[in-house]
Amino acid sequence: MNSINTPLTAFMLEILRFVGGVGLLSADVFKQIFKGRFYWKLLVEQIYQIGIRSMPLIIVTAVSIGMVMSLQFGLGLEKFGGKLYVPKLLAVTILREIGPVFTSLMLAARVGAGIASEIGSMVVTQQIDAIRALGTSPIKKIVIPRVLACLIVLPILVSIANIVGNAGGLLVGATELNLDPNFYLLKVITTSSMQDYLSGFGKTFFFALFIAIPSCYFGLNVKEGTKEVGIATTKAVVVSSILILVGDFFLSKLFWIVEKL
C-alpha cells in the first residue's frame, strides 16, 4: 500500500489530472464559443490587457536578444571570415525560433501568471459562483475572452518582435561589426524566405493555447483560499513555459516535414 503513495505516483496522478482537466476545459471552450451571447467588450478588454500592455516588455526583450545574438554571431564567425553571414543567420534564427519562443515565454511569465492569479482570486472571493448563480457560464465570460485574446495578440506580438529583433541585430552589425547597414538590410530581405516566417508564425497559435488554457485551468482549480492562488500562479508559468519549450521541438519537426512535402 505504501508503495502506491510514493512521490512518483503522486506526480503521475497530478499529470493525469492536469491532462484530463485541460482536455475537458478545452472541450468546454470549443463547445461554448459558438453558443449563445458573445462578450465582445470582454474580448477587447483582454486584447488590451494581454497585447497592448505586454508590448513594451516584448520590444525590450526582442531588441536585446537581437543585439546580443548579432554580437555573438559576429565574434564567432569573424574567426573563420564569415562575418558577412551574420545578417542571414540572425534573420532566419529570429524568424523561426527566437522570435516566437522568447515572445511566448515572456507572455507566459507576464500574462499566464496574471490570468491564473486573477481567476484564482475570483474563485476565492466566490465571483465565479456568483456568475453561475446569475445563469451565465464562467467559461464564456472568463475563459473564452482570455483564450481568444491570446490567439489574436501573440501572432501580432511575434511579428513585432521579429522586426525589432532584426533591427537590434542591424544596429550592432553596423556599429560593432562594421557591416554596411544597406548590405545588412539587403541580406536580411533577400535571404529570409516566406517559409522561414510562416514556420515561426504557425507556432504562435499553439503557443497561445499553451499559455491560455493551462493558466485558466490552474486559476479555476484554486480551492483552499488565497494561499493556493500563489501556487496556481507558479504552476501556470512553469507548465506554460515547459509546454512552449517542449512543444517547440515537435512543432519545428512538423513544419520541417510540411516544408519537405
ROLOLUM-313142 format. One record per residue: residue number from 1; residue in one letter; x, y, z of N, C-alpha, C in turn. Coordinates in pm, 1 decimal. Layout:
<vexkols>
   resi   resn        n.X        n.Y        n.Z       ca.X       ca.Y       ca.Z        c.X        c.Y        c.Z
    NUM      a          X          Y          Z          X          Y          Z          X          Y          Z
...
</vexkols>
This chain:
<vexkols>
   resi   resn        n.X        n.Y        n.Z       ca.X       ca.Y       ca.Z        c.X        c.Y        c.Z
      1      m       82.9     -120.7        0.0        0.0        0.0        0.0       85.9      125.1        0.0
      2      n      200.2      116.8       86.6      288.7      231.1       94.4      356.7      260.5      -38.1
      3      s      379.6      151.2     -117.3      448.4      170.3     -244.3      365.9      254.1     -341.9
      4      i      232.1      257.6     -318.2      146.0      336.6     -406.9      160.9      486.4     -379.1
      5      n      183.0      519.3     -248.5      187.2      660.0     -209.6      327.8      718.5     -220.1
      6      t      396.4      690.5     -326.5      530.3      745.8     -346.3      518.7      880.9     -416.4
      7      p      624.4      964.5     -404.3      622.3     1093.3     -475.7      602.3     1077.7     -625.8
      8      l      661.8      968.6     -682.4      648.1      947.2     -827.1      502.5      920.6     -865.0
      9      t      435.2      837.5     -780.6      293.7      807.5     -806.8      208.9      933.7     -797.2
     10      a      235.6     1014.4     -693.3      159.7     1139.3     -677.9      184.3     1231.9     -795.5
     11      f      309.6     1236.1     -842.6      342.7     1321.0     -958.0      270.3     1275.3    -1083.7
     12      m      266.8     1141.3    -1104.9      199.2     1086.9    -1223.2       48.3     1113.9    -1217.8
     13      l      -10.0     1099.4    -1096.1     -153.4     1127.6    -1080.8     -182.7     1274.9    -1106.8
     14      e      -90.3     1362.9    -1061.4     -106.5     1507.2    -1085.2     -104.7     1537.1    -1235.5
     15      i      -14.1     1470.3    -1308.0       -6.1     1490.9    -1453.3     -134.3     1442.8    -1520.4
     16      l     -183.8     1325.3    -1476.6     -307.6     1272.1    -1536.3     -425.3     1364.9    -1509.0
     17      r     -431.8     1419.0    -1385.6     -540.3     1514.7    -1352.6     -529.6     1639.3    -1439.2
     18      f     -405.3     1686.6    -1459.2     -384.9     1806.5    -1540.2     -426.5     1782.3    -1685.9
     19      v     -381.9     1668.8    -1741.3     -414.8     1638.1    -1882.1     -566.2     1624.3    -1899.3
     20      g     -630.5     1550.7    -1805.6     -775.9     1534.2    -1813.4     -849.2     1666.3    -1796.6
     21      g     -805.2     1746.5    -1696.4     -870.8     1875.0    -1671.3     -855.8     1971.8    -1786.9
     22      v     -736.1     1979.5    -1843.8     -713.3     2068.9    -1957.8     -792.8     2021.7    -2079.7
     23      g     -800.7     1888.8    -2096.5     -879.6     1835.1    -2208.2    -1026.9     1871.1    -2196.1
     24      l    -1081.1     1855.8    -2075.6    -1222.6     1890.1    -2053.8    -1246.6     2040.5    -2071.0
     25      l    -1153.7     2121.7    -2018.5    -1168.2     2267.5    -2033.0    -1162.3     2308.8    -2180.7
     26      s    -1070.4     2247.7    -2255.3    -1059.6     2279.1    -2399.6    -1188.5     2241.0    -2471.8
     27      a    -1245.1     2124.9    -2435.7    -1370.6     2081.4    -2498.9    -1483.7     2178.6    -2465.7
     28      d    -1488.6     2226.9    -2339.9    -1590.8     2324.5    -2299.8    -1576.9     2454.7    -2378.0
     29      v    -1452.5     2500.4    -2391.8    -1428.3     2624.7    -2467.2    -1475.7     2608.8    -2611.1
     30      f    -1441.1     2496.8    -2673.0    -1478.6     2473.9    -2812.7    -1630.4     2464.6    -2828.7
     31      k    -1698.0     2398.5    -2730.0    -1844.4     2382.4    -2740.7    -1917.3     2513.8    -2720.3
     32      q    -1870.3     2594.5    -2625.0    -1945.3     2714.5    -2587.4    -1910.0     2838.6    -2669.1
     33      i    -1801.6     2831.7    -2743.5    -1757.7     2951.1    -2816.2    -1858.3     2992.4    -2924.6
     34      f    -1929.5     2893.8    -2978.2    -2024.5     2923.3    -3086.0    -2169.2     2929.0    -3035.4
     35      k    -2189.6     2913.7    -2902.8    -2325.7     2911.5    -2848.6    -2358.1     3039.9    -2774.6
     36      g    -2478.4     3088.4    -2790.9    -2528.3     3199.6    -2710.3    -2455.1     3330.4    -2732.0
     37      r    -2464.9     3415.5    -2629.8    -2410.1     3550.9    -2638.0    -2257.7     3549.5    -2637.0
     38      f    -2199.5     3639.2    -2717.6    -2054.0     3653.3    -2717.7    -2017.1     3787.8    -2655.3
     39      y    -1923.2     3788.5    -2560.5    -1888.6     3909.6    -2486.0    -1773.7     3984.0    -2555.7
     40      w    -1809.2     4063.9    -2656.5    -1708.4     4136.9    -2736.1    -1629.9     4235.2    -2649.1
     41      k    -1702.0     4302.0    -2557.5    -1636.2     4401.9    -2473.3    -1526.8     4338.9    -2387.2
     42      l    -1556.2     4218.9    -2333.6    -1455.9     4149.7    -2252.3    -1336.3     4106.8    -2337.3
     43      l    -1363.7     4067.5    -2462.7    -1255.0     4027.8    -2553.7    -1162.9     4147.2    -2581.8
     44      v    -1222.6     4263.0    -2611.9    -1142.6     4383.7    -2639.4    -1060.3     4422.9    -2517.0
     45      e    -1121.8     4409.7    -2399.6    -1050.5     4442.1    -2275.8     -929.2     4350.2    -2256.2
     46      q     -948.7     4220.9    -2285.1     -837.5     4125.6    -2270.5     -729.0     4148.5    -2375.5
     47      i     -769.4     4188.5    -2497.0     -669.9     4219.1    -2600.9     -582.3     4336.1    -2554.0
     48      y     -644.4     4433.8    -2489.7     -567.3     4546.9    -2437.3     -474.5     4501.0    -2324.8
     49      q     -529.7     4424.6    -2229.6     -450.6     4381.0    -2114.6     -335.7     4288.5    -2155.0
     50      i     -365.9     4194.2    -2245.8     -264.9     4093.6    -2283.1     -171.1     4146.2    -2391.3
     51      g     -227.6     4216.7    -2489.4     -147.1     4257.7    -2605.2      -78.0     4391.5    -2588.3
     52      i     -157.6     4496.7    -2570.3     -100.2     4632.1    -2566.3       -8.0     4648.8    -2446.0
     53      r      -51.4     4600.8    -2330.1       29.0     4620.1    -2209.3      153.7     4531.4    -2206.1
     54      s      157.5     4428.0    -2291.4      277.4     4342.1    -2297.8      379.6     4395.0    -2398.9
     55      m      337.4     4490.8    -2481.9      424.6     4532.4    -2592.6      559.8     4589.7    -2548.0
     56      p      564.1     4678.0    -2445.1      697.2     4727.5    -2403.7      792.6     4615.6    -2362.9
     57      l      740.7     4516.1    -2288.9      823.6     4402.2    -2246.5      876.4     4326.1    -2367.7
     58      i      788.2     4301.4    -2465.6      828.0     4224.9    -2585.4      931.4     4302.3    -2666.4
     59      i      913.1     4433.1    -2680.7     1006.3     4513.7    -2760.8     1145.1     4516.1    -2695.8
     60      v     1149.9     4538.5    -2564.7     1279.8     4542.3    -2494.9     1349.4     4406.6    -2504.7
     61      t     1272.7     4299.4    -2484.9     1330.4     4164.0    -2492.8     1382.9     4133.9    -2632.9
     62      a     1302.8     4167.0    -2735.3     1340.8     4133.3    -2873.6     1463.8     4211.3    -2918.2
     63      v     1468.2     4341.3    -2889.0     1583.4     4420.1    -2934.3     1709.8     4377.4    -2860.0
     64      s     1697.3     4340.5    -2732.7     1813.7     4294.9    -2655.5     1867.3     4164.0    -2711.7
     65      i     1776.9     4070.7    -2738.7     1819.8     3940.8    -2793.0     1881.6     3957.9    -2931.5
     66      g     1822.3     4042.4    -3014.3     1877.3     4066.9    -3147.8     2017.8     4123.8    -3140.0
     67      m     2039.8     4218.1    -3049.1     2171.9     4279.5    -3035.0     2275.1     4179.6    -2983.0
     68      v     2235.6     4100.8    -2881.6     2329.4     4002.9    -2823.8     2365.9     3895.2    -2925.6
     69      m     2265.2     3845.1    -2995.9     2291.9     3737.9    -3093.0     2377.0     3787.6    -3208.4
     70      s     2351.7     3910.6    -3252.7     2432.6     3967.1    -3361.2     2578.7     3977.4    -3317.8
     71      l     2600.6     4021.7    -3195.5     2737.3     4034.1    -3143.6     2803.6     3897.2    -3131.6
     72      q     2730.7     3799.3    -3077.0     2787.4     3665.2    -3058.8     2815.8     3597.6    -3192.4
     73      f     2720.3     3607.7    -3286.6     2743.2     3550.9    -3421.4     2864.0     3617.4    -3486.6
     74      g     2871.6     3750.2    -3472.9     2980.9     3824.8    -3535.0     3115.4     3784.3    -3478.2
     75      l     3126.1     3775.3    -3345.5     3252.6     3737.6    -3281.4     3292.8     3594.9    -3316.9
     76      g     3192.3     3505.8    -3325.2     3221.4     3365.8    -3357.8     3261.7     3347.4    -3503.3
     77      l     3188.4     3409.4    -3593.6     3214.4     3388.6    -3736.5     3334.8     3466.7    -3787.1
     78      e     3373.0     3572.3    -3713.9     3486.9     3653.9    -3757.8     3614.7     3571.4    -3764.0
     79      k     3627.9     3472.4    -3675.1     3747.4     3387.1    -3673.5     3762.7     3307.5    -3802.0
     80      f     3650.0     3280.3    -3867.3     3653.3     3199.0    -3990.2     3623.7     3283.8    -4114.3
     81      g     3625.7     3413.1    -4099.2     3599.5     3502.4    -4212.6     3455.1     3499.5    -4257.3
     82      g     3363.7     3463.3    -4165.4     3222.4     3450.0    -4204.3     3132.9     3558.5    -4147.8
     83      k     3190.6     3673.6    -4116.3     3111.8     3780.5    -4054.6     2997.8     3828.2    -4145.0
     84      l     3018.6     3813.9    -4276.5     2916.1     3859.6    -4371.2     2788.5     3774.8    -4365.2
     85      y     2798.2     3657.3    -4301.2     2679.8     3570.0    -4291.9     2592.9     3601.5    -4169.8
     86      v     2636.1     3697.8    -4088.3     2560.0     3732.0    -3967.7     2415.4     3771.9    -3999.2
     87      p     2390.7     3861.7    -4096.4     2250.8     3900.7    -4123.5     2160.3     3783.0    -4156.9
     88      k     2211.6     3691.4    -4242.2     2129.9     3576.2    -4282.9     2101.6     3483.9    -4164.4
     89      l     2207.9     3449.7    -4090.7     2191.4     3358.8    -3975.9     2096.7     3416.6    -3871.5
     90      l     2116.7     3544.1    -3841.1     2035.5     3607.0    -3737.5     1889.3     3616.8    -3780.3
     91      a     1866.8     3655.6    -3905.3     1729.1     3672.8    -3952.4     1652.5     3540.3    -3948.6
     92      v     1715.3     3434.2    -3999.4     1648.1     3303.4    -4001.7     1623.8     3251.5    -3860.0
     93      t     1724.0     3269.2    -3772.2     1708.5     3223.0    -3633.7     1596.4     3296.7    -3561.7
     94      i     1589.6     3427.8    -3582.6     1483.1     3505.3    -3517.1     1346.4     3466.4    -3571.0
     95      l     1334.3     3456.6    -3704.2     1203.0     3427.3    -3763.9     1152.5     3289.1    -3724.7
     96      r     1241.7     3190.7    -3722.8     1197.1     3052.4    -3699.7     1185.8     3017.3    -3551.4
     97      e     1279.1     3066.6    -3468.7     1283.7     3019.2    -3330.5     1276.1     3129.3    -3225.2
     98      i     1372.7     3218.8    -3230.1     1387.6     3313.7    -3119.0     1265.1     3404.0    -3105.4
     99      g     1215.9     3455.6    -3216.6     1100.1     3545.3    -3210.6      979.6     3479.4    -3145.7
    100      p      930.2     3368.3    -3200.7      811.0     3305.9    -3141.8      834.2     3248.5    -3002.3
    101      v      949.5     3184.9    -2977.9      970.3     3117.6    -2848.3      989.4     3219.1    -2735.6
    102      f     1077.8     3316.5    -2753.9     1103.0     3411.9    -2645.8      982.1     3502.6    -2621.4
    103      t      913.0     3540.5    -2727.9      792.0     3621.6    -2708.3      687.8     3543.4    -2628.8
    104      s      671.3     3416.1    -2662.6      574.7     3332.6    -2590.4      613.9     3312.5    -2445.4
    105      l      744.9     3293.1    -2420.8      790.1     3275.7    -2282.2      766.9     3402.8    -2200.1
    106      m      792.8     3517.4    -2260.9      767.9     3644.4    -2191.0      618.2     3661.8    -2161.5
    107      l      536.1     3622.7    -2260.4      391.0     3635.1    -2240.8      341.6     3536.5    -2134.2
    108      a      401.9     3416.5    -2132.2      363.4     3318.3    -2029.7      397.4     3370.5    -1890.6
    109      a      514.6     3435.2    -1878.2      556.5     3486.8    -1747.9      464.8     3599.9    -1701.7
    110      r      431.1     3688.5    -1792.0      350.4     3804.6    -1752.4      200.5     3773.8    -1752.1
    111      v      152.8     3721.7    -1865.2        8.2     3703.6    -1882.3      -41.6     3575.7    -1815.9
    112      g       35.1     3465.1    -1829.4       -7.7     3339.2    -1769.1      -23.9     3353.7    -1619.0
    113      a       74.7     3420.3    -1556.2       66.0     3444.1    -1411.3      -54.4     3532.4    -1379.1
    114      g      -76.2     3634.8    -1460.6     -187.9     3726.4    -1436.8     -322.9     3657.5    -1448.9
    115      i     -336.4     3572.2    -1552.2     -463.8     3501.0    -1572.9     -492.8     3409.1    -1454.4
    116      a     -391.7     3328.2    -1416.2     -412.3     3231.8    -1306.2     -446.1     3303.0    -1175.4
    117      s     -373.3     3410.7    -1144.2     -398.3     3479.8    -1016.7     -533.4     3552.4    -1018.9
    118      e     -568.8     3610.5    -1134.0     -696.4     3682.3    -1142.9     -815.0     3586.5    -1128.3
    119      i     -809.3     3475.0    -1202.7     -920.0     3378.4    -1194.2     -921.7     3311.1    -1057.4
    120      g     -801.6     3279.9    -1004.3     -794.8     3219.5     -870.8     -855.7     3310.4     -764.9
    121      s     -827.7     3438.9     -773.6     -885.5     3534.6     -677.5    -1037.2     3540.9     -692.9
    122      m    -1084.4     3530.7     -817.9    -1229.6     3531.5     -841.2    -1295.7     3407.8     -780.0
    123      v    -1224.1     3293.2     -785.2    -1276.9     3170.7     -723.5    -1283.7     3187.4     -571.8
    124      v    -1173.9     3240.9     -513.9    -1167.6     3257.3     -368.1    -1276.2     3352.0     -318.1
    125      t    -1297.5     3460.1     -390.5    -1398.1     3558.9     -347.6    -1538.6     3523.8     -397.6
    126      q    -1553.8     3402.6     -451.2    -1683.7     3348.0     -493.2    -1749.3     3426.2     -607.3
    127      q    -1667.3     3499.7     -683.9    -1722.5     3569.9     -800.6    -1764.4     3471.9     -910.6
    128      i    -1689.5     3359.7     -919.8    -1724.6     3258.2    -1019.5    -1861.8     3197.4     -986.0
    129      d    -1882.8     3169.5     -855.5    -2013.1     3115.9     -812.3    -2124.3     3216.7     -841.1
    130      a    -2093.6     3345.8     -822.0    -2194.4     3449.1     -849.2    -2230.5     3452.9     -997.6
    131      i    -2129.7     3434.7    -1082.7    -2156.1     3432.6    -1228.3    -2247.3     3315.5    -1263.6
    132      r    -2218.3     3199.5    -1202.4    -2303.7     3081.8    -1226.4    -2445.2     3107.2    -1173.6
    133      a    -2454.7     3169.7    -1055.4    -2586.5     3196.0     -994.5    -2671.4     3287.6    -1081.8
    134      l    -2604.1     3374.6    -1157.7    -2677.5     3465.8    -1247.1    -2713.8     3400.2    -1380.4
    135      g    -2679.6     3270.8    -1391.2    -2717.1     3196.8    -1512.4    -2620.1     3214.0    -1627.7
    136      t    -2500.9     3264.8    -1597.8    -2400.3     3284.5    -1702.9    -2289.1     3182.5    -1685.6
    137      s    -2234.8     3137.0    -1797.5    -2126.3     3039.6    -1790.6    -1992.7     3110.2    -1764.6
    138      p    -1917.9     3067.9    -1661.1    -1783.3     3125.2    -1639.3    -1689.6     3099.4    -1756.8
    139      i    -1713.7     2989.2    -1826.4    -1629.0     2959.0    -1943.8    -1646.2     3069.5    -2048.5
    140      k    -1771.1     3107.3    -2075.7    -1796.2     3209.2    -2178.5    -1746.9     3347.2    -2135.4
    141      k    -1767.3     3377.5    -2007.2    -1738.3     3512.9    -1961.0    -1593.3     3531.4    -1915.4
    142      i    -1530.2     3425.4    -1868.1    -1395.5     3437.7    -1811.9    -1289.0     3373.7    -1902.2
    143      v    -1315.0     3249.6    -1942.8    -1210.0     3172.9    -2012.5    -1200.7     3209.8    -2160.5
    144      i    -1313.4     3209.6    -2231.7    -1309.7     3230.1    -2377.5    -1248.6     3365.8    -2416.4
    145      p    -1283.3     3478.1    -2351.9    -1217.4     3604.3    -2390.9    -1065.4     3599.9    -2375.4
    146      r    -1015.3     3531.9    -2271.6     -870.6     3525.6    -2249.6     -802.8     3433.9    -2352.5
    147      v     -867.6     3322.4    -2384.0     -809.7     3230.4    -2484.1     -805.2     3298.1    -2621.1
    148      l     -916.6     3360.9    -2660.5     -920.3     3427.0    -2792.0     -823.3     3544.8    -2798.1
    149      a     -813.3     3618.7    -2688.0     -720.3     3733.2    -2686.3     -576.6     3685.2    -2707.1
    150      c     -539.1     3573.8    -2640.8     -404.2     3518.5    -2660.9     -383.8     3475.1    -2806.3
    151      l     -486.3     3412.1    -2864.5     -476.0     3366.3    -3004.1     -462.4     3484.2    -3100.4
    152      i     -521.8     3597.8    -3066.2     -516.7     3715.5    -3154.9     -384.8     3792.5    -3136.7
    153      v     -344.7     3815.0    -3010.6     -232.8     3907.3    -2988.6      -95.2     3842.0    -3003.1
    154      l      -82.9     3711.9    -2972.6       51.0     3651.6    -2977.4      111.6     3655.3    -3118.2
    155      p       37.1     3618.6    -3225.4       96.6     3630.1    -3359.9      138.4     3773.5    -3393.1
    156      i       61.1     3872.2    -3347.0       96.2     4012.3    -3374.5      222.9     4051.4    -3297.8
    157      l      229.5     4011.1    -3170.5      348.2     4042.9    -3089.8      473.5     3976.3    -3147.1
    158      v      458.4     3854.4    -3197.9      574.1     3784.9    -3256.5      620.3     3855.9    -3383.9
    159      s      525.3     3903.5    -3464.3      562.8     3978.2    -3585.9      641.3     4104.1    -3549.3
    160      i      596.2     4173.8    -3444.7      668.1     4293.7    -3399.4      806.4     4255.5    -3346.6
    161      a      813.3     4146.0    -3268.9      941.8     4100.5    -3213.5     1040.0     4065.0    -3325.4
    162      n      989.8     4004.6    -3433.6     1077.2     3970.2    -3546.8     1140.7     4096.0    -3606.6
    163      i     1059.8     4198.7    -3624.8     1110.7     4323.8    -3684.5     1209.2     4392.0    -3588.8
    164      v     1169.5     4403.4    -3463.2     1252.9     4474.3    -3364.6     1383.9     4397.6    -3339.3
    165      g     1375.5     4263.9    -3333.3     1494.9     4182.7    -3311.6     1596.0     4199.7    -3423.3
    166      n     1546.7     4200.0    -3548.4     1637.0     4221.0    -3662.4     1692.7     4363.4    -3663.9
    167      a     1611.5     4459.0    -3618.9     1660.6     4597.4    -3610.1     1773.7     4607.9    -3508.0
    168      g     1759.6     4536.9    -3395.2     1866.9     4533.9    -3295.1     1993.1     4470.8    -3351.6
    169      g     1976.1     4363.0    -3429.4     2090.5     4298.2    -3493.4     2159.3     4390.7    -3592.4
    170      l     2078.6     4464.7    -3668.9     2134.1     4560.4    -3766.3     2214.6     4669.2    -3694.5
    171      l     2162.4     4716.2    -3581.0     2230.7     4821.7    -3505.3     2370.1     4776.3    -3461.2
    172      v     2376.5     4655.7    -3405.4     2506.6     4603.2    -3361.0     2594.5     4568.8    -3480.8
    173      g     2532.8     4515.6    -3587.9     2609.5     4483.5    -3708.9     2677.7     4607.2    -3765.7
    174      a     2606.1     4719.9    -3762.2     2661.9     4842.8    -3819.0     2763.7     4908.3    -3726.3
    175      t     2737.4     4903.5    -3594.6     2824.0     4978.8    -3501.5     2939.3     4895.4    -3446.5
    176      e     2915.9     4765.6    -3421.8     3020.0     4682.7    -3359.4     3093.3     4593.9    -3458.7
    177      l     3022.7     4547.3    -3561.8     3084.0     4454.0    -3657.3     3129.7     4523.6    -3785.1
    178      n     3101.3     4654.0    -3793.9     3141.9     4735.1    -3910.2     3085.4     4683.0    -4041.7
    179      l     2962.4     4631.8    -4036.7     2893.9     4590.3    -4159.4     2813.4     4708.7    -4212.3
    180      d     2810.4     4722.6    -4344.6     2734.3     4832.6    -4404.8     2584.5     4811.2    -4377.3
    181      p     2513.7     4910.5    -4322.7     2370.7     4892.6    -4291.6     2287.0     4854.3    -4413.0
    182      n     2317.3     4912.9    -4529.6     2240.6     4878.6    -4650.7     2263.5     4732.9    -4690.2
    183      f     2390.5     4687.8    -4678.5     2422.3     4548.0    -4707.9     2349.3     4455.2    -4609.8
    184      y     2351.3     4492.7    -4480.9     2285.5     4411.2    -4377.4     2136.4     4396.7    -4407.5
    185      l     2073.0     4511.8    -4434.3     1928.9     4510.0    -4460.4     1896.7     4429.8    -4586.3
    186      l     1977.5     4448.2    -4690.4     1955.5     4374.7    -4816.7     1967.6     4224.7    -4795.5
    187      k     2067.0     4183.8    -4714.8     2086.9     4041.2    -4688.1     1968.2     3982.3    -4610.3
    188      v     1918.1     4059.0    -4512.2     1802.8     4011.1    -4433.8     1681.9     3990.1    -4525.1
    189      i     1658.9     4085.9    -4614.4     1540.7     4079.6    -4701.9     1554.2     3968.8    -4805.9
    190      t     1672.9     3954.7    -4865.5     1688.4     3859.4    -4975.9     1707.9     3714.7    -4930.3
    191      t     1761.1     3696.2    -4808.6     1788.2     3557.9    -4764.5     1677.4     3498.9    -4677.8
    192      s     1588.1     3585.2    -4624.8     1476.1     3532.9    -4545.2     1361.2     3497.5    -4638.1
    193      s     1309.5     3377.9    -4623.0     1200.2     3334.5    -4710.2     1067.2     3337.5    -4635.6
    194      m      960.4     3327.6    -4713.0      826.8     3321.9    -4653.7      811.8     3196.0    -4568.1
    195      q      881.3     3089.2    -4606.4      876.4     2964.6    -4526.7      934.7     2985.7    -4387.6
    196      d     1044.6     3064.3    -4382.0     1104.6     3093.7    -4251.4     1003.9     3165.6    -4163.1
    197      y      935.4     3264.5    -4222.3      839.6     3343.2    -4144.1      720.3     3257.5    -4101.3
    198      l      664.8     3180.4    -4195.8      545.6     3100.8    -4164.5      575.7     2989.5    -4064.6
    199      s      698.2     2936.7    -4068.1      735.6     2831.4    -3974.4      727.8     2881.6    -3830.0
    200      g      774.0     3005.0    -3807.6      763.9     3063.1    -3673.5      624.6     3113.3    -3643.3
    201      f      561.2     3175.1    -3742.7      427.5     3232.9    -3723.7      325.0     3123.9    -3688.7
    202      g      336.6     3007.6    -3755.2      241.2     2899.1    -3730.8      247.0     2846.8    -3588.3
    203      k      366.4     2852.0    -3527.7      380.0     2802.4    -3390.5      304.0     2888.7    -3289.8
    204      t      286.8     3016.7    -3322.8      231.3     3109.8    -3223.4       89.5     3071.3    -3180.3
    205      f       12.1     3010.9    -3271.4     -125.5     2973.9    -3236.3     -125.7     2859.7    -3133.1
    206      f      -31.6     2766.2    -3148.3      -18.7     2657.7    -3049.4       32.2     2714.2    -2916.0
    207      f      132.6     2802.7    -2924.7      188.5     2860.0    -2801.8       82.9     2941.4    -2725.5
    208      a       -5.5     3009.8    -2799.5     -112.1     3087.5    -2734.2     -202.8     2995.7    -2652.4
    209      l     -234.2     2879.1    -2708.3     -316.8     2781.5    -2634.6     -239.3     2724.3    -2516.3
    210      f     -106.5     2702.8    -2534.6      -23.9     2650.2    -2425.1      -21.0     2747.0    -2307.0
    211      i      -37.8     2876.0    -2334.4      -37.8     2976.5    -2226.5     -176.9     2990.9    -2164.9
    212      a     -277.6     3009.4    -2251.0     -410.4     3047.8    -2201.8     -483.8     2933.5    -2130.9
    213      i     -487.5     2815.0    -2192.6     -568.1     2705.8    -2135.7     -514.5     2659.0    -1999.9
    214      p     -383.0     2626.3    -1986.6     -334.9     2584.7    -1853.6     -350.0     2694.3    -1747.7
    215      s     -329.7     2821.1    -1786.8     -342.0     2930.6    -1689.1     -485.2     2940.5    -1637.3
    216      c     -582.1     2930.2    -1728.0     -722.7     2932.3    -1686.1     -753.9     2809.9    -1600.4
    217      y     -698.7     2695.0    -1638.9     -725.0     2570.5    -1565.0     -676.1     2582.5    -1420.0
    218      f     -552.7     2629.1    -1401.7     -497.9     2640.0    -1264.9     -574.5     2744.9    -1184.4
    219      g     -616.7     2854.1    -1251.0     -694.5     2955.5    -1180.5     -829.1     2903.0    -1135.1
    220      l     -896.2     2829.3    -1221.0    -1029.2     2776.6    -1187.6    -1023.9     2667.2    -1080.8
    221      n     -907.0     2603.2    -1065.6     -896.9     2491.9     -969.8     -839.7     2532.8     -834.8
    222      v     -836.2     2662.7     -808.0     -798.2     2708.5     -673.8     -911.1     2673.0     -577.7
    223      k     -875.7     2605.4     -467.0     -981.2     2557.9     -375.0     -960.2     2599.9     -229.9
    224      e     -835.7     2620.2     -190.4     -809.0     2637.6      -47.4     -763.3     2779.1      -11.9
    225      g     -833.8     2878.3      -59.9     -806.7     3015.8      -18.2     -693.9     3083.3      -92.9
    226      t     -655.0     3200.2      -41.9     -557.8     3284.8     -112.7     -419.4     3221.0     -121.8
    227      k     -386.7     3133.3      -25.3     -255.7     3068.7      -28.7     -236.0     2990.8     -159.3
    228      e     -343.2     2927.6     -206.0     -332.6     2846.1     -327.0     -327.4     2929.7     -454.2
    229      v     -364.4     3058.6     -444.9     -357.6     3145.3     -563.1     -211.7     3159.0     -609.0
    230      g     -121.8     3178.1     -511.5       20.3     3188.5     -544.8       74.1     3060.5     -606.9
    231      i       31.1     2945.7     -553.1       74.9     2816.3     -608.1       24.0     2799.9     -751.0
    232      a     -103.7     2838.0     -773.6     -162.6     2827.9     -907.2      -88.0     2917.3    -1006.0
    233      t      -48.9     3035.7     -961.1       25.4     3128.3    -1047.1      160.0     3068.9    -1088.1
    234      t      230.0     3012.5     -990.1      359.5     2949.4    -1019.8      342.8     2833.1    -1116.3
    235      k      242.8     2748.9    -1090.4      218.2     2633.2    -1178.1      187.4     2677.9    -1320.4
    236      a      108.5     2784.7    -1333.1       69.8     2832.9    -1466.7      192.5     2873.4    -1547.5
    237      v      284.0     2947.8    -1483.4      404.0     2994.4    -1554.4      495.1     2876.6    -1588.5
    238      v      516.4     2788.3    -1492.3      607.8     2675.0    -1514.2      553.7     2581.6    -1623.8
    239      v      426.9     2543.8    -1611.1      369.2     2449.5    -1708.3      362.0     2512.1    -1847.7
    240      s      321.8     2639.5    -1856.4      316.0     2705.2    -1987.9      454.0     2710.9    -2051.9
    241      s      555.4     2744.0    -1971.9      692.1     2753.4    -2025.6      741.3     2617.0    -2073.8
    242      i      714.0     2512.8    -1994.2      756.3     2377.9    -2035.2      685.3     2335.1    -2163.7
    243      l      554.4     2362.6    -2170.8      479.3     2325.6    -2291.7      534.0     2398.3    -2414.7
    244      i      570.6     2525.5    -2397.3      625.1     2602.1    -2510.9      759.1     2543.6    -2555.4
    245      l      848.1     2516.3    -2459.2      982.6     2468.7    -2493.8      979.4     2327.1    -2551.4
    246      v      902.2     2238.8    -2488.9      893.0     2101.9    -2540.2      814.1     2099.2    -2671.3
    247      g      703.7     2174.4    -2673.9      622.0     2177.9    -2795.6      696.2     2236.5    -2912.9
    248      d      792.0     2325.7    -2886.1      867.1     2387.9    -2995.6      942.0     2284.3    -3078.7
    249      f      998.1     2182.6    -3011.4     1071.0     2079.0    -3085.7      976.8     2005.1    -3181.9
    250      f      862.9     1961.6    -3129.5      770.5     1883.2    -3212.5      708.6     1969.0    -3323.5
    251      l      680.7     2095.8    -3292.5      624.6     2183.7    -3395.5      728.6     2214.6    -3503.6
    252      s      855.5     2231.7    -3461.6      962.4     2254.7    -3560.2      975.6     2134.2    -3652.0
    253      k      966.4     2015.1    -3591.3      973.5     1891.3    -3670.3      854.7     1882.2    -3766.9
    254      l      735.1     1917.4    -3717.7      614.8     1911.8    -3800.8      625.7     2006.5    -3919.9
    255      f      667.4     2132.3    -3893.0      679.3     2228.6    -4003.1      791.8     2190.8    -4098.8
    256      w      897.2     2127.7    -4046.3     1006.6     2081.3    -4132.0      956.0     1973.6    -4228.5
    257      i      871.9     1880.9    -4176.9      815.1     1776.0    -4262.6      722.4     1837.4    -4367.2
    258      v      639.7     1935.2    -4324.5      546.9     2001.0    -4418.1      623.9     2072.1    -4529.0
    259      e      733.9     2136.9    -4494.0      814.0     2208.5    -4595.2      875.3     2112.9    -4697.1
    260      k      902.6     1988.7    -4652.3      966.4     1891.8    -4742.5      867.5     1828.8    -4839.8
    261      l      737.3     1843.3    -4811.1      636.9     1779.5    -4896.7      629.5     1846.8    -5033.6
</vexkols>
